[in-house]
Amino acid sequence: MSSKLKILIVDDDALNVKLLDAMLPHDKYDCIWAYNGEDALGKVAAEVPDLILLDVMMPKLDGFEVTKMLKNDHRFRDIPV
């Protein structure tokens, strides 16, 4: 079992995702990437991250909608976004 915390990084700009990932110390955090809201919801269900860094302005399902869906789901409502 890993003692590292899992962080989900969500942004439709791949460069932003890579930049955030590079800023986090990999000895403390395992980073999971998603590039849209739908993918983020799937990754949350599969990985259950400890923290979500979420872009607000994304096409189709934006960050506000993703947050609302997560906070309305009892399994994920306590994950900080």
N, C-alpha and C positions, 0 to 999 in steps of 0.2 A: 504494500500500500504506500502510495506516494504522500509525503508530508507537504508537498507543494500545493499552493492554492491554484485553482483553475480560474482563469480570466477569459471571458468571451469578448472578443473585439469585433464590433460590427460597424462596417462602413462600406458604402458602395464604391468608394475610391480605394483601390488596392494599395496605392502609395501611402495613404493615411493608416491603413491597417498595418503595413510593414513598419512604418515609422513608430507607431505606438508599441508594437511588438518589440522593436529594437530598444526602446526606452526602458523596458521592464527587465529586471534581473532574472535570467533564466534559471538560476539556482534556487529561486524562491517561488517562481510562478510558471505554470504550464499555460501557454496561450492557445486558445482555440479561435479560429477565424470564421467569420461569416460576412458575406457581401451584400445581403439584402435582408429584409424583415422576415420573409418566409423561411429562409435558410437559418436565420437566428433562432426562430422558434423551434425548429427541428433540432438544432444543436443544443438548445437549452434542455429539451426533453431527453436527448440522448446522453448528454454530458453532465447536466446539473452543475453549472459553474458557481463559483463562490462570489463572483462579481461580473457585471456586464458593463462594458464601455460601449455605449450605443450612440451612433450618429442620429441626429434628429431628421435631417433632410435627406430622405432616400425615396426613390420612385416606388410606386405601388403601395407598399406597406411602410409608412414612415416610423420614426422612432417613438413618436407619441402613441401611435396605434399599437406597436409592439409592447411598449410599457403597459398600456392599459390591459392588453390581453394577458400579460404575465401577472399583473397585480390582481386580476380577476380569477386567477387559477390558484387554488389553495396550495398546490405543490410548489409553486415558484414565487409566490407573493413576497417572501422574505429575502429574496436575492436582491442585493443592492444594485441599482442601475444608475 
